[in-house]
Amino acid sequence: MHKPHPSNIMKGYVMKQLLTYIRENRLIEKY
């Protein structure tokens, strides 16, 4: 089996975490 590169998986995971973090901060700042 060919596995995807861990670096690509980490990049996608980090991007999702950053987006969630930014969204949460924006929601907090609104109130």
C-alpha positions as CSV (number, residue, x, y, z in Angstrom):
1,M,0.0,0.0,0.0
2,H,1.2,3.5,-0.8
3,K,0.7,5.8,2.2
4,P,0.4,9.6,1.8
5,H,3.3,11.7,3.1
6,P,3.0,12.5,6.8
7,S,4.0,16.0,6.1
8,N,1.0,16.5,3.9
9,I,-1.3,15.1,6.6
10,M,0.2,17.3,9.2
11,K,-0.2,20.4,7.0
12,G,-3.9,19.6,6.5
13,Y,-4.3,19.0,10.2
14,V,-2.6,22.1,11.3
15,M,-4.6,24.2,8.8
16,K,-7.8,22.8,10.2
17,Q,-6.7,23.6,13.7
18,L,-5.7,27.1,12.7
19,L,-9.0,27.7,11.0
20,T,-10.9,26.4,14.1
21,Y,-8.8,28.6,16.4
22,I,-9.4,31.7,14.3
23,R,-13.1,31.1,14.1
24,E,-13.3,30.6,17.9
25,N,-11.3,33.8,18.5
26,R,-13.6,35.8,16.1
27,L,-16.7,34.5,17.9
28,I,-15.2,35.5,21.3
29,E,-14.2,39.0,19.9
30,K,-17.7,39.6,18.6
31,Y,-19.2,39.4,22.1
